[in-house]
Amino acid sequence: MAPMGIRLSPLGVAVFALLTVGVLYHFYSGFLAGKMAIFRKMPGSDRIDLREMLALSVEAAIRGGEEVKRVMEEGELHGKSKGKTKEGADEMLTNGDLQSHRKMYNLIKNTFPSIQVYSEEHDTTNVAEIAPWDHVIPKEILDKITTTEEAFSDSITVWIDPLDATQEYTEKLLQYVTTMVCVAVHGKPIIGVIHKPFADFTAWAMVHGGSNVSVRKSYNENNPKVIISRSHTGTGKAFAQKAFGNDTDIGVAGGAGYKVLSLLSIPDDKQPDHADVYLHVTNIKKWDICAGNAVLEALGGQMTTLQGDTIDYTDSELNEGGILASIGVSHKILLGKMPDVKSVKTQ
């Protein structure tokens, strides 16, 4: 007697086999598609051309500057204090700051959504659609930077100051006003843009790339002219005199971007003040200094804390070590002259 069992017809076997193959195919193809989608969207998998990043930064700074000028011309500043610094000074906020921030921040984020952008202002108000960037790199940049590098998006941090020297802006001391963009890669400042909207002048530079500004022919290392903040004149002056002597020529100015430009070779009608050393002895935010740091680095200069430490621009907003910025002189020698801030008495 033959063993009992289930007998399948050849047609049934064929249909079952085809169904099994179909299910496996769809599962496997879906799995692969999912894996590829995850790979495409993986943070940091985007490679960004740094020359494009420079061109975008210039465009953002100029668009922000247009807003700063427009608000001033319309007389709608609406200035107010948004708080106080650690030293007790008012931190001013105007409509110019906000409008510039909206243009600059949204232009950069809309162009490269995956990169981290830090701005001095924090505004979530819905705004009209920002005109997109056309990805056209200006001829001036192409002529000066013939080759470029790329960086993964998760290694890039952008710092923007929509309106540097807000206090001076409210006082109509417009020569000090700038809009700034800085691009840091792995915390190192690589691209810096400082735009002066009321002088129609833009300085830009890329480390290991090029710049549209240059170093002066000579600097005074032994008896330097020092530029300090007009908002911390007492402490800054006392510090500079202890470092370089009581007869030191000390200039005061508003805006960190303006003070960095004073170290470079820029025509007087665009940059009235000129100095050999830039000192800042109190806390300062990184969006104030990153762009200037990048410009100086690109031209062979340096910006460090007063103790000589390099400044990391990966995330934290505050630099607590003060600032020593120089170019065309020995930064090491200057550092050797820096006194202990705590030992300096305000005059």
Beta strands, then each sheet from edge to edge (+ up, - down):
strand 1: 47-49
strand 2: 80-84
strand 3: 90-93
strand 4: 116-119
strand 5: 150-152
strand 6: 156-164
strand 7: 178-185
strand 8: 188-196
strand 9: 201-206
strand 10: 210-211
strand 11: 214-215
strand 12: 226-229
strand 13: 250-253
strand 14: 264-265
strand 15: 277-280
strand 16: 284-285
strand 17: 302-304
strand 18: 318-319
strand 19: 323-326
sheet 1: 1+ 5-
sheet 2: 2+ 3-
sheet 3: 4+ 6+ 7- 8+ 9- 10+
sheet 4: 11+ 14-
sheet 5: 13+ 12+ 15+ 19- 17+
sheet 6: 16+ 18-
end
